[in-house]
Amino acid sequence: MAHLIRRPARVAALAAAALLAVPALAACGGEAKVKADPKPSASPSAGAEAKPAVLPASLTGQKPDWQKCAAPSAAQGGGKAPGSGWECATMKAPLDYAKPDGETLDVALIRKKATDTGKRVGSLVYNFGGPGGSGVQTLPDAATDYKKLNAVYDLVSFDPRGVGNSAAITCLDDKALDQAVESADPLEDVRKFTEACKQNSAKVLPHVGTVNAARDMDLLRQVLGDQKLNYFGISYGTQLGGVYAHLFPGNVGRTVLDAVVDPTADEVQGALGQTKGFQLALNHAMKYCRDKYTANCPTGPSDAEGNKRIVALLEKLKTKPAPTEGGRKLTSEHALTGIVATLYDEEGWEYLVQGLGEAMKSGTGNLLLAIADGYNGRGEDGRYSNMHAANMAINCADTNRRHTVEEAKAQEATFVAASPVFGPDMVEGLLGCSQWPVRGTTDKPVVDAAGAAPILVIGNAGDPATPVEGAKRMADALGKGVGVNVTVEGEGHGTYGNNTCATKAIDTFLVDGTAPADGTVCK
């Protein structure tokens, strides 16, 4: 399962359904300088250093009305109802934590009770990443991986505010998103998208940052009746977990952070790290192609040749999109999105080979377009989830950087040197928040959590979206005696269920409370 990290400047370039940690791929041609609003509205409750609000008993004493779950909504990503054992409810949370007695919003919840009630530890709350991923839609699909944990935990997840069924951020409609993907003027796309978000979701935009989501999690802890928050965060969910630990160190229970966001990296450093990570994963996938298909490998006999062929394909598609059986066209944006989506784990490499082979040799784009649609959260009926809108809103609420075209261009050579395939669009993705109407909070998340219980922090050496260095930096930033770092020498984004050693360490920690030694390496 992939996990989105940052959204692009170009509208809908990389959204996702249950694919959650994305690079900042975009294409922002044009020379006009993009200026931020000189007086953007501020979020008075968004600062990471703000003292957590004292909430009224009407909120902390809520008793959720758990009912059989309906099928996920279009905003959540669609799909079938999760079936037996799954219960859904809503929790009221303050719209603005600076006004805890004021207006509220509904947070969508889902749970599956522990199967061995005699050994129940408590609730285990999940965030699968994004930001912008629906936990209500994702948890049932992922739950087969968590059967051992479900024996002793109620598995719980939620749609973070602004996501899915929790006061979803609404921007462009489905038809406009389709048109935006194929627009020749991405700067205009950014303007249209930002204006649509402001027009349709102005009330919610100032209140969707990670700090507010972390406060919602502590309210959820109380509503669930747990003294401590037991938490499993993946990808962006690790950033959310780190911020929670900073705000509520005394409430940290057994916590796992897997596929870790580097809290020490600013927006440029984070995007450059992803650029290098996805290029590394692409190199590994091209080697797989050469080893399996030899002379028939569509990316050729070397990494250099493969990069050259892929760049040539993307350039060709900019002026001549490839036809598909459904009548839509595979654009350069679609192709790049499809390539990215195959790089989150080794199982995707075969799809990459087949998709590139079709586009390069047959001149059609059926497979890459299908992969891109799934990654973009576009259903067969043409409807999109709100992943993209929520991702942009949360990321822009979390960063105070508002880059100009000139600033992005100054980074271009560095990004292209890191990856000729991903670099150009990744650097232009820095423009995504340029015109955002809400002032961001800080350039980096605050995660120091002195006094918190030990937190297991796991990174994978071959992770393209959250490079492994970020896990060690997160462990250090959490504080001495808090962060317990484990490194996995493997491929892919996330380790649980993919690496036996890491999975065992996580299960032992969550079930028995026993953490591995800091610095453990899983082969």
Beta strands, then each sheet from edge to edge (+ up, - down):
strand 1: 67-68
strand 2: 86-94
strand 3: 104-112
strand 4: 122-127
strand 5: 153-158
strand 6: 229-235
strand 7: 252-260
strand 8: 322-323
strand 9: 329-330
strand 10: 455-462
strand 11: 483-491
strand 12: 520-522
sheet 1: 1+ 2- 3+ 5- 4- 6- 7- 10- 11- 12-
sheet 2: 8+ 9-
end
